[in-house]
Amino acid sequence: AFRFYVLCERDAAGHHIAGYFSKWKPASENVLACILVLPPYQRRGYGTLLVSLAYEIARREGRPGTPERPLSELGARAFRSYWARSVARMLAVHTDSISIARITELTGICPADVRSALRSLGFPDA
């Protein structure tokens, strides 16, 4: 079964669906299966918000994960950017040292994606 998480925007005319993501339940290593932000609501940061929510749910469930593959070119760019920002935040907060396992625990991002983010941030041995 899939769970759908729907993002709505509210204005004077009522509630409007802006986007959603779906996630396979029961347990899966995929933090999300599909994500969509409707065209009138794009370029407002809603895609990043939905991805952040998916990873926060995974983190709280204690099930780090990754998006369902294959990723589209746009999806790959969005996720790589999210991973790099999230990992960079962890490195900024934990200035002494932090393990990949700890970054995974704190972000919900699977170890392989954490390593990919570290390489993109200039840590070639990750």
C-alpha positions as CSV (number, residue, x, y, z in Angstrom):
1,A,0.0,0.0,0.0
2,F,1.1,3.5,-0.7
3,R,0.8,6.5,1.7
4,F,0.3,9.9,0.1
5,Y,1.4,13.1,1.9
6,V,-0.4,16.0,0.4
7,L,0.8,19.6,0.6
8,C,-2.0,22.3,0.3
9,E,-1.8,26.0,0.1
10,R,-4.6,28.0,1.7
11,D,-5.9,31.4,0.5
12,A,-9.2,33.3,0.6
13,A,-10.7,31.0,-1.9
14,G,-10.0,27.9,0.1
15,H,-7.4,25.0,0.1
16,H,-5.5,24.1,-3.0
17,I,-3.4,21.0,-3.6
18,A,0.2,22.3,-4.3
19,G,2.0,18.9,-4.4
20,Y,2.5,15.5,-2.8
21,F,4.8,12.7,-2.3
22,S,4.1,9.0,-2.0
23,K,5.8,6.4,0.1
24,W,5.5,2.6,0.0
25,K,4.3,1.1,3.2
26,P,5.1,-1.2,5.0
27,A,8.8,-0.7,5.5
28,S,10.9,0.1,2.5
29,E,14.3,1.6,2.1
30,N,12.8,4.2,-0.2
31,V,11.9,7.5,1.6
32,L,9.6,8.3,-1.3
33,A,8.4,6.7,-4.5
34,C,7.0,9.7,-6.3
35,I,7.0,13.5,-5.8
36,L,5.1,16.1,-7.6
37,V,4.7,19.9,-7.3
38,L,1.9,21.2,-9.6
39,P,3.1,23.8,-12.1
40,P,1.4,26.8,-10.5
41,Y,3.2,26.1,-7.2
42,Q,6.7,25.4,-8.6
43,R,9.6,27.6,-7.7
44,R,8.3,28.2,-4.2
45,G,10.5,25.7,-2.4
46,Y,7.7,23.2,-2.0
47,G,9.7,20.4,-3.6
48,T,12.5,20.9,-1.1
49,L,9.9,21.0,1.7
50,L,8.4,17.7,0.6
51,V,11.8,16.0,0.3
52,S,12.7,17.3,3.8
53,L,9.4,16.0,5.2
54,A,10.1,12.5,3.6
55,Y,13.5,12.3,5.2
56,E,12.2,13.6,8.6
57,I,9.6,10.9,8.6
58,A,12.3,8.3,7.8
59,R,14.5,9.7,10.5
60,R,11.7,9.5,13.1
61,E,10.8,6.0,12.1
62,G,14.5,5.0,12.5
63,R,14.6,3.9,8.9
64,P,17.1,5.9,6.8
65,G,16.5,5.6,3.1
66,T,16.9,6.8,-0.4
67,P,14.5,7.8,-3.2
68,E,13.2,5.1,-5.5
69,R,15.4,4.6,-8.5
70,P,15.9,5.4,-11.3
71,L,15.8,9.2,-10.7
72,S,15.0,11.6,-13.5
73,E,17.7,14.1,-14.3
74,L,15.8,16.8,-12.5
75,G,15.1,14.5,-9.5
76,A,18.8,13.5,-9.3
77,R,19.8,17.1,-9.2
78,A,17.3,18.0,-6.6
79,F,18.2,15.0,-4.3
80,R,22.0,15.6,-4.7
81,S,21.5,19.2,-3.7
82,Y,19.4,18.2,-0.7
83,W,21.9,15.6,0.4
84,A,24.8,18.1,0.1
85,R,23.0,20.8,2.0
86,S,22.0,18.4,4.8
87,V,25.4,16.9,5.1
88,A,27.1,20.3,5.0
89,R,24.8,21.4,7.9
90,M,25.9,18.3,9.9
91,L,29.6,19.1,9.3
92,A,29.0,22.7,10.3
93,V,27.4,21.7,13.6
94,H,29.8,18.8,14.4
95,T,33.1,20.5,13.8
96,D,35.2,17.9,15.8
97,S,34.3,14.8,13.9
98,I,31.2,12.9,12.8
99,S,30.8,9.5,11.3
100,I,28.7,8.6,8.2
101,A,26.6,6.4,10.5
102,R,25.8,9.4,12.8
103,I,25.0,11.6,9.8
104,T,22.6,8.9,8.6
105,E,21.0,8.7,12.0
106,L,20.6,12.5,12.2
107,T,19.3,13.1,8.7
108,G,17.6,9.9,7.6
109,I,19.8,9.8,4.5
110,C,21.2,6.4,3.7
111,P,25.0,5.9,4.0
112,A,25.6,5.6,0.2
113,D,23.8,9.0,-0.4
114,V,25.8,10.5,2.5
115,R,29.0,9.3,0.9
116,S,27.9,10.8,-2.5
117,A,27.2,14.1,-0.8
118,L,30.6,14.1,1.0
119,R,32.3,13.5,-2.4
120,S,30.4,16.4,-3.9
121,L,31.5,18.6,-1.0
122,G,35.2,17.8,-1.7
123,F,35.8,14.7,0.5
124,P,37.1,12.2,-2.1
125,D,37.7,9.4,0.4
126,A,34.1,9.2,1.6
